[in-house]
Amino acid sequence: MQNGRDVLVVEDDGPTRSLLVAIVHRNGYRPVEAKDGRSAFVLLEAAKFRAVLLDLLLPEMSGLDILCHLIATNPEMLTRIAVITAALELTRRAEVKRARTVVGKPFEVQDVERALRLCCE
């Protein structure tokens, strides 16, 4: 998982996660899936990712918790995170503002593709 083509997709909703995985794959990257915050946390501790598509409202550990942990331990990773969320009120939080970009749900495919390109620069 450290070849520079891996993109972590963190989304608890199955159909939305499948769509995000398809977008990542279609854009030439290898998607790695996490369906909850705890799984994402473990993956982020174990491997390096080219980018992360991160939902905020997750079971077991929120996306905000993950962002706070990265701010404290791996702040350079924040430039590779695209927050994808329906909880737009949370995007005002300082932790979310440290992410590279935010895409609101429901999203357009081209918005996710744009965010992915930005995070993979």
TAMO-V668948 format. One record per residue. N is the residue number from 0. RES is the residue in one small letter. OMEGA is omega in whole degrees, -180 to 180 (NA if undefined). NEAR is the number of other ideal C-beta (glycine too) atoms within 12 Angstrom. Layout:
n,res,omega,near
N,RES,OMEGA,NEAR
N,RES,OMEGA,NEAR
//
This chain:
n,res,omega,near
0,m,-178,20
1,q,-177,13
2,n,179,13
3,g,179,16
4,r,-176,22
5,d,176,29
6,v,179,42
7,l,178,46
8,v,-177,41
9,v,-175,47
10,e,-178,42
11,d,179,30
12,d,-175,23
13,g,180,14
14,p,178,14
15,t,177,28
16,r,179,29
17,s,178,17
18,l,179,26
19,l,177,42
20,v,179,28
21,a,179,22
22,i,179,33
23,v,-179,38
24,h,-179,21
25,r,-180,18
26,n,171,27
27,g,179,18
28,y,179,31
29,r,-180,24
30,p,172,33
31,v,-172,34
32,e,170,32
33,a,-177,37
34,k,176,27
35,d,-177,27
36,g,-179,30
37,r,177,22
38,s,179,25
39,a,179,39
40,f,180,29
41,v,180,20
42,l,179,29
43,l,177,34
44,e,-173,20
45,a,-171,16
46,a,175,23
47,k,-179,22
48,f,177,39
49,r,179,33
50,a,177,43
51,v,171,45
52,l,-167,50
53,l,170,52
54,d,179,43
55,l,-176,39
56,l,-175,29
57,l,173,33
58,p,174,20
59,e,177,19
60,m,-175,28
61,s,174,29
62,g,176,43
63,l,177,30
64,d,179,26
65,i,178,41
66,l,178,41
67,c,178,24
68,h,-180,26
69,l,177,32
70,i,-178,22
71,a,-170,14
72,t,-174,15
73,n,-173,22
74,p,178,17
75,e,178,13
76,m,-177,28
77,l,180,30
78,t,179,21
79,r,-178,34
80,i,170,46
81,a,176,45
82,v,178,44
83,i,-169,48
84,t,171,37
85,a,-178,22
86,a,-174,22
87,l,177,19
88,e,179,13
89,l,-178,27
90,t,176,26
91,r,-178,15
92,r,-177,23
93,a,-179,14
94,e,-179,27
95,v,179,35
96,k,178,18
97,r,176,27
98,a,-177,38
99,r,-178,30
100,t,179,33
101,v,176,36
102,v,180,36
103,g,174,23
104,k,-4,26
105,p,-175,16
106,f,171,28
107,e,-179,15
108,v,-178,19
109,q,176,14
110,d,177,22
111,v,179,37
112,e,178,29
113,r,179,22
114,a,179,35
115,l,178,40
116,r,-179,23
117,l,-179,23
118,c,-178,33
119,c,-180,28
120,e,NA,14
//
